[in-house]
Amino acid sequence: SRNASYINRIGRRRVVHRIGVSVGFVIHHGRRRWVGFAKQIVADNYKTHADADSMHNTPPTYAIYIAGLVFQWLKAKGGLAAMEQTNIAKANTLYSYLDSTAFYNNPVDKADRSRMNIPFTLKDEALDEAFLAGAKKAGMLQLKGHRSVGGMRASMYNAMSLEGVQHLVNYMREFEQQHA
């Protein structure tokens, strides 16, 4: 309806800031208004904040500070449109390599692939530990896949550079040549 207010929350979890902060905009009577940061516990009850003159609880100042730094960094990188193009290039770099080799496998259908988290397995599961150890020596950490899925997972959130993804692909090529 015309009098309805709509809340759009962005920036969940690691993509923009620490857990515990939501960024909110309220659209009221067709006008978009910044409402600031809200603690996650009362994120769905903005009336509580309004009734208490936004003093319902102490805001998570460190998380807000970090979010501000991330927003400044995103702006310096060219904004959201530029970050989207970078994220597409990063995903395409890794997926192109995975699709070109039989040594690694990506179990996700092309229509369902993520730009941020790319799982893959090696053709021989017995090589997983050697792969992770070599990756660690090459300066790459946290590639071990989720415990329920196994294999590897490359997380390529905004802070991961295209050069970092290229470094991973180069390592994967070298590992394949050594163990094929």
N, C-alpha and C positions, 0 to 999 in steps of 0.2 A: 504494500500500500504506500501511498504518498508520504505518510508520516513514519514509516518504518525506518529503523536504523539498521544498517548492515555493518558487520565487523569483519574485516579482512586481516588475518594474522599471517605474517611472513617470518621467515628466518628461524625455523625450528632447528634445534640441536646444533651440530657442528658446522653447518653450512655458513651461518652468520655469527653465532655467539654461543656462549655457554648455556647449558640447560638451566631453566628457571626464569627465562625472560621471553616475553612475546612482544613483538612490535605490532601496534594496532592502529588502524585508521578507522574512523567511524564515518559512514556516509549517511548524512541526515538531511532530509529535504533536498536531495540531489547535490549537496555540498560535501566535499571530502574534508575531514578535519582530523588532524594529528592528535592522538590521545596519549601518545608516549608509551612507556614501558609498563607492564603489569606483571606482578608476581604470578607464577603459574597457578598457584593454589586458588586464586580468586579470578583467574583470567576470564572465566565465563560469567562473572558477576560484576560488571563494571558499575552497577548501581551502588554497590558497597563502597567503591572508591569515590564516586560522586557524592554520596551522602556524608562521607567523612572528609570532604575537601582533599581527597587524594592522600590522606594520612592514615589509612587503614592499617598499614604495616610499613616497615622500613623497606624501601626499594633496594634491589640487589645492585648497589652502586658499582662494584667491580665488574659485574657482567655488563652493565650499561656502558661503562667506560670501554670495555673490550669491544662491544658491539659498535660503538662510535669509531674506534680505530679501524675495524673491519669495513665500515661504510666509507671511511676516508680512503682506505686502500682500494676498495672496489671502484670508487670514483676516479682515483688516479690511474687505474688500469683501463679506463675508458667506459666505465659504467656496466650496467647489466647486459646490454646488447653485445658489447665487446667480450665480456666474460662468457656469454653463451657461445659465441664463435670459437673462443679458445677451448671451451669444454667439448664442443663438437669435434674440433681438431684432435684433442687428446684422445677421445673415445675412438675416433676413426683410426688413429695411429695404432692403438692396441688391437682393436677388432680386426683391422686389415691384416695384421701379422697373424693373429690367432686363426683367421679364416684361411690363411695361405699355407698352413703347416699341419701335418698329421701328428706331430710330436705333442702338441698341446690341443686341448679341446675346450671350447666354450659351450656349456650345456644349455644356454638360454637361446630361445628362438629369436631370430633377427627382429621380429616385430615387438618383442618384449624387452629388448636390451636397455640397460641403464647406462647413462653417461658417467655416473658417479662411482658405482661399484661394479667391477667386472670380475666375475668368477671364472676360473679356468682350472683344468686339471692337466697333469702330465700323463703321457700314454702309459707310463709305468709308475704306479703309486709308490713303489719302493725307492724312487728317486726324489720324493718330496723333501726329505730331510736334507739331502745334499743340495737341492735347489735352494732351500731356505738358508742354509749355511753359506752358500756362495753369494746369495743376495745380500746377506748381512755383511760379508766381506766387501761387497761392492757399495755399501752404504745404504742399502734399502732394507727397511724394517717393516714389520706388520703386514707381511704378505700371506701369512697363513690364513687359510679359509675359515669360515665359520664352523664351529664344532659339529653342527648338525649336517653340514654339507661336505666338509672336507675340501681337499685341493687347496687352491690359492685364491686370493681375492685382492685385486688392485683397487684401492680406494683413491679416487682422483677428484677430490673436492677442490674448491676454487684455489686453495693455496698451492696445490700441486701444479708445477709448471709443465709446459709442453716438453721442455728439455728433460725433465724428470721422467716423463713417460717414454721418451726416446731412449733414455738411459736404461730403463727397464726392458724395452724391446731389444736393445743391443745385447744386454745380459742374457735374455731368453734365447737369442740366436746363438750366442757363444755356448750356452749350456746345451742347447740342442746339438750343436756340432760335436761337442765333447761326449755326449751320451747317446747319440742316435744309433 
